[in-house]
Amino acid sequence: MFKKVFDFFIRFPWLILLCFAITTIFFARQIPKAQLNPDLKSQIPEYMESRLNIDKIEDIFGGTEVVILSLKDENILKKDTLLRIKKLAKEIENLEEVDQVNSPFSIQDIRGENDQLIIEDAILDIPQNKEEMQKLKKRIEANDLVYGNVISKDFKAVAIVAILKEDFKDKKVLNEIREVIESIPGNEEVYLAGLPIVRAKTAISMQKDMRRLIPIGLLIMLIFLYFCFKELRGVLLTLLVMIISIVFAVGLMPLYGWKIQMITIILPVILLAITNDYAIHIIARYQQISRLNPAIDKAELIYRVIKELGAPIIAAGLTTIIGLLCLLSHIIVPARRLGILAAVGNGLAILGSLLLIPALLVILPKQDFSKRNNTKKENDIIDKSLLIISDLVTKKSKQVIIFSIIFIVLISLGIPLIKVDTNPVNYFSKDSYVVRSDKIVNDYFGGSTNVSIVAEGDIQDPKIMKKIGELENKLEKHKHIGEVMAISEPMRKMNKALYNNNNEYYKLPETKNQIAQYFMLYSMSADMDKVVDLNYRHSQVTARISSSSTTDVKEVVNYISNYIKEDPNSPFKIVGGFADLLSELVDSVVKGQNISLCLSLTIVAIIVMVLFRSVFAGILSITPLGLAIISLFGLMGYFNIELNMVTSLLSSIMIGVGIDYTIHFLWHYREEKKTMNSVEAVKSTLLTTGKAIVFNALSVIFGFVVLLLSSFVPIRFFGFLILVCISTCLFGALVFLPTICIILEPKFLEKP
């Protein structure tokens, strides 16, 4: 069967070249159709409870997403500053995408005078002198709806909160608000925060990464490949396979209707790093045989290379594909898609290495490597290192095992320190505009992350209104909740105002008739559609969380959920919002990480068991991976690197790639064992196949190192951690595994 396939592409190399060319051109034409989608909500399945809750809340109260424009100055009650705030609020309210604007000029002041209820704007007139400014300051301090909500308690910051309609484009909103800001200049520091701004900035950074990472990655890989082969043909053939696999995988996205998200921008880099391994083995072996046998026929040379390497390449490639496909166990949608696309691209790289490269070698004239002036092994740094390793594992096997165990125990102590984070604000560096804007909102206005709690029933019923008031009080006591917005506060203020501002009546009305009248009075001067629906059947309580930590956000959501569960007659039926989404994502990321890790380890072990026809082979093969996994999570804990939607992909990718080194070592070690004892076989394998394994590992490291230049913090950490993972896998395959083979002498590696 193998001989027939080989004879076919030897006879018809141009046909194979044509097939690959047509495929590449077709998928390359699809790439311009790919679109960006930075929306966090779209990254989770539609059936997840948090996403369903957001949709329910939006159905009742309309759009819930906000953009917060913050102005910072030493005194925001100055005439020029207030004039600018008023103009900005008016212009933003006129934008097509904006549903409602809350600012110091639109929020009401509720008070009583001369047995009358007065509901009017919080700021009626802009102060012209210090005396008027002091009066305004006292007026604001007495208004809880403004003080600490849209005007900071130190009067150094002010917020304009734009509530957006349901259908809008992030980039358009960002550009339009920027135009408004530029058209109304001032001396104040201006910051924009909110999820739409984060998404717009994310999209900009994604485009920047895609334009930058791929060219730099290709350049790094070109330099590395030339270092490996010392000749241009091998570089170009390997590069061709890599580019074809990238084009194929990326071109699949628009065909499936998938959009590019932050996780999937690392797809080309992943393929750049892992798809060169198979070609490197083939080109290196081709050069080696050609150098040793200058007179060998070209067809015979290619046949020998493919016959020797075909099986281990297919086995290693299959385990890599399985590792990548284990990302399907993730609940995160782009993680699943990344697994599929990377697996398909890797599969095409295997075909390209085993079919396209031999076909091109048939077409191209044979090179003469016999005259190349090669350096001696003693002068080669990699050969020197492998000689040291071979001496170490053969002469000090027990010490290697003891050292490895001590190392694993120490580094594993960092695992309990791992934190989980899914907040997209933390994807940016601390000095970025996004993080600084978010910090302003957290410090001055109670936070930018909202959680919404919806009460169902007759909102005019005093019992339900009392429950809303109790929830409001409960939320205000939590250390991570900055500001709470609920209809119960205006109800109390109106009740107090109607009793001539008597503090004894700063409480909720006790009859349904009173509540109905208050609703009617309030609706005449203020918009209530974000807190109460038209039929008074739903009321929304919104709390701002003053922390960007997902751990804190999750703790707040659990705090609310537990409070609601304590009351069997609670009217609160929905807990939703961005905070709820982040909270559920925490569990999803951890769950997806654990499932994909266990699944990939199990399947890879089974494949190796079948390949070597031994149960112990499967157990032995995942031992180096175990070292790498423990090192990975231990370092994440020690260096305070969060487990997020990007870093949670590491284990499956690492297992898929790292198992290749184990398979290549065991495969060639078994061949050497036919004529050698264990010590000799280990030395011979390390000094021959070991070098190819080192080059493979270096190709992955150099492929992923470009991620350190990403605009996103998680992707930079991903690049750093993959270097750690591959280095540990390399140590496991070249040091720990040979030591085990010497000490235990596994029977499945003994062949008569």
C-alpha positions, 0 to 999 in steps of 0.5 A: 500500500505504502509503495503504491502511494509512493510510486504514484506521487513519484510518477505524477508530482505535478498533479500533487502540486496542482491539487495543493495550488488549487486548494491554497488559492481557493482558501486564500480568496476566502481570507478577506471575507473574515470579520472581527468580533470582540464581543465577550457575550458571543464567546459563550454558548447561547444556552448558558444561563448568564447569556439567557439572563442578559437577553431577558433583561434586554427584552424587558428594559431595552439596551443595558450596555453603557459608555461612561465618559469621565472628566477629571479636574481639580474642581468640576464645579467650575463654570467652564467645566460644567458648561462643557459637561452640559454640552457633551451630555446634550450632543451625546444624547443626540447620537443615533445609538444612544437611548438615554443619558444620565448626567448631573444635568439630567438626574433629578433632585427630589425634595419637599417645600411648603407641603409640595413635592418638587422634582427638578434637575439636580443642576438648575443653573451654572454657578457664576461665583464662589458663593453660588458654587458652594450652594450647588455643592451643598445641593449635590451633597444632599442628592444621593442620586447624583453625589457619588453616582455621577459626581465624585464625592471629592468633586474631582470627577464627573461622569456622563453615562450613555445607555445605548440602544440594543443594536449598535456598532462599537467602533461607530459609537467610539468614533462618534463620541470621540468626535463629540469630545473633540468638538467641545474642547476643554482642559479636563482629562477625559476618559471613556469606559464601558464594555462597548469601548473595551470591545472597540479597543480590543478590535483595534488591537486585534487588527494590530496584532494580526498585521504585526505578529504573522510577518515577524513570526515568519521572519523569525521562522525563516532565520531559524530554518536557515540555521537548521538546514544551512541551505535555501531549498529546505527553508522554502519547502518547509515555509511553503507547507507552513503557509499552506496550512495557515491559509487553509485554516484561516480561510475555513473561518468565513466558510463556516461563518465564524468570526475572528476573536481574540482567542483565534488571532493566535491561530496563525502563530500556533500553526507557524510553530507546530506545522514545521516539525514534520517538514524539518524531520523530512528535510533533515533526514533527506540531507543526512542520507544524501550526505552519507550516500552521494550516489544514491538515486533521487527516487530511492533517496526520497523513498527511504526518507518517507519509509523511515519517517512516515509512521512516526510523523503520522503518529506524532501528527495524530497525537497533536491533532487529538490534543488540539481537538480536545479543545472541543470540550471547552464551553468557550466557543472560540476555544472550540473553533480554535481547536478545530481550525488548528487541527485541520491546519496541522492535518494539512501540514502532515499531508504537505510534508509527506506528499507535497515536499517529496513531489517537489523534491522529485521535480527539483534537481538533486543537491550534493551535500557531500562537499558541505564543510560540516563542523565536528560534533564536538564544536556544535553546541547542541551536540555538546549539550546532548553528549553531556545529557547522555553522560548524565542520564546513563551515569547518574540515573538515580540522581536525575530521578531524585532531582526531578521529584524534588523539583516537581514537589517544590513547583507544585506548591504554586498550583493552589495560588492560581487565580482565574480571571475573565474580565476583558479589561485585564487583557490590556496592560496596566498603563493602557487607556482602557485600564486607566479609564476603568480605574477612574470609574472604579475609584470615583463612581462605584465601578464599571461592571454592572450586575442586574437583579430583576423583580417580578410581580406587582411592583406597586405592591408594598411587599414587593417594594419593601423587598426591593428596598431591603435588597438595595440596603443589602447590596450597599453593605458589600465592600465591592459594590460601589453604587446601587440604583433602584426605584426604592430610593426615589420612593423614599425621597418622595415620601420624605419630601411630601412630609416636609423633609421630615427624616422620620418619613424617609422610608418606603410608602406603605400602601399600594395607592401611595406607590402608584401616585409616586410612580405617576409623579416621578414619571412626569419628570424622569425616565423610569424605563430602565428601572420599572417597565410600563406595566409595573410588572418588573423592576430592575436593581442595578449595582456597580462593582468597584473591582476589575477582579473576576474573583471579586465579581464572582463573590458579589454575584454569589453574595446576591444569589445566596441572599435571594435563595434565603427567601422562599418568597423572593420576587427576584427571578433574574440575576444577570448583567456583565458581572453574571456573565464573567462569574459564569465564565470563571467556572466555564474556564476552569471546567473546560481546562480540566476536561480538555486536560484529562481528555487529551492525556487519556486519548494520547496515552491510548494512541501510544498504547496502540502504537507500541502495543503496550499499556505501560507505553501509554503511561510512560509517554505521558510522564514527561507531559505530567512534568510539564503540566505541573511546571506550567500550573506551578509557575502560573501560581508563583508568578501570579499569571491568571488562568483565563480564556487564553491561558486555559488553552495551553494544556491541550496544545502542549500535550498535542505538541509535547507528545511528539518528542516522546514518540520520536524518542521511544520509536528510535530507542526501540530500533537501537535496542535491537542491537544495543543494551539500554545505556548504548541505545539511550546514548545513540538515540540522544545523539541522533534523534535527540538533535531532531527533537531539539530542533523541533522544540526550538522551532515551536519556541521560536514560533511562539516567541512572537506572541510576546509582542502581542497587545494583549496581556493574556497572549503575551503570557501564553507566549511565555508559558508555551516556552516554559511548557515546551522546555519542560517537555524537552527535559522530560523527553531527553532527560527524564524518559531516558533515565526511566528506560535505563532503570526500568528497561520496559519490555515493550521496547525490547524487540528480538 
